[in-house]
Amino acid sequence: MEYLDGLDQATEYAEEAISLMTKHNVAKTPANFELWYTHVSGRDENLSKTIEILVSNQQPFTQEQNGSLRQQYFESSDAASAISSAGEQFGNSMGAVLGFLNEASSGVESYGKSLESNLGDMASADSMEGFRRAIESLVSDTKGMQAQNQLLKSRLDKSSGEIESLRQNLENVQKEAMTDALTGIGNRKFFDISLRDLAAEAMESGEQLCLLLGDIDHFKKFNDNYGHQIGDQVLKLVGMILRKETSDKAKVTPARYGGEEFAIIIPNVVLDEAQVFGDKVRTTVSSKRIRKKSTGEDFGNITMSMGIALFKHGEPLDDLVQRADQSLYHAKGTGRNRVVTEQELESAELES
C-alpha cells in the first residue's frame, strides 16, 4: 500500500500508530505497523470501525487477530491484482482468437477469388490441357483451404480451453476475494456489496429488507480461558451454522462482519419474521457443545446476542447498520443470548 502523506503528517500518524500498538500490546512488526498506520490515518473506514468495535469489546489484538484484519482489509488488494492479471490474460486470449478469425476470413476471401478464376479458366479452356491445368489449380487451392481450416480448428480448440481455464481462475479469485478465509462465509467486503445490492432491489420492488447483526457472547473470556485456536473453532462453527440455516433461503446472505460479529441480510421479511429466524439461529448455536476432537475435552456451549433493524427505503445504509448495532448491544445489555428488534429497543427507550 502506498502512502503519500507529507513528512509532518506521516510522523504524526506513525507516532499515534506506535502509541496505540503499545497500548493494545500489538507486536511492532512492519505488517502490524501498516495495519495500524492505515487505521489512524483514516484511509479505510471499515477497518477503523472494526478495530473500534474490537476495542470496545476489549478484544486482545493478538498476532492471529491482526493477521485476520490484514487478510480481510489488505489482501483484497492482492486479489484485485490477481483479478486484473486474469482479466488481462483473458483479453490477450480473446485477441488471439480474433486474429485467427481475421486470418481465416482473409483466407476465405482469397479462396473465393481463386475459385472464381479457376472456374473462369475451365469455362474458357480451348483444349484438354488447359482444362486439366484449371482442375489441378482448383484441387490445390481447395486442399490449401482445407489445411487452413484444420489449423484454425486446432487453434480455436486450444484457445477455447485456455479461455475456459482463465474464466474459471477469474471466478475462483473473485470468490476468494469475497470470502472470509476462517469461516467460509462472505467477508466484510461481500457484506457491503450485498447490502447495497439487496437494498436497491428492495426499493425497486417495494419489498421489505431486514438486517441482523449477531455477536458471540463472552468471546473474549472464551479465548482467554481456552486459547485462540479454540476460539477460531468457535468462529468456524458459527459460520457453518449460518451457512446451513440460510442455504435454502433465496438471497438470505450471511457474512462475517468483523471479529466475532456476524451479519445476515434477510430480504422480503418484516421484523417479526426476521426475529423468528434469528431465534432459530440463536437456538441452534446455543445447542452446540464445543469439544476438542483430539482429546474429547468439553468446553461447554456458546451463545449469541442479536439485533435486527428494518430498512427504510432510501435511508443511508449506515443508519440501518447503526440501528441493528444498537439493538444488538441492547440484547447484550439485557441478559445476552437473545434477539432484540429495533421496535423493542424503541419501546424500552420510551419506557425509560
Buried (B, 14 or more C-beta within 10 A) or exposed (E): EEEEBEEEEBEBBBEBBBEBBEEBEBEEEEEBBBBBBBBBBEBBEBBBBBBEBBEEBEBBBBEBBBBBBBBBBBBBEEBEEBBEBBEEBBEEBEEBBEEBEEBBEEBEEBBEEBBEBBEEBBEEBEEEEEBEBBBEBBEEBBEBBEEBBEBBEEBBEEBEEBBEBBEEBBEEBBEBBBBBEBBEBBBBBBBBBBBEEBBEBBBEEEBBBBBBBBBBBBBBEBBEEBEBEBBBBBBBBBBBBBBEBBEEBEBBBBBBBBBBBBBBBBBBBEBEBBBEBBEEBBEBBBEBEBBEEEEEEEBEEBBBBBBBBBBEEEEEEEEBBEBBBBBBBBBBEEEBBBBBBBBBBEEBEEEE
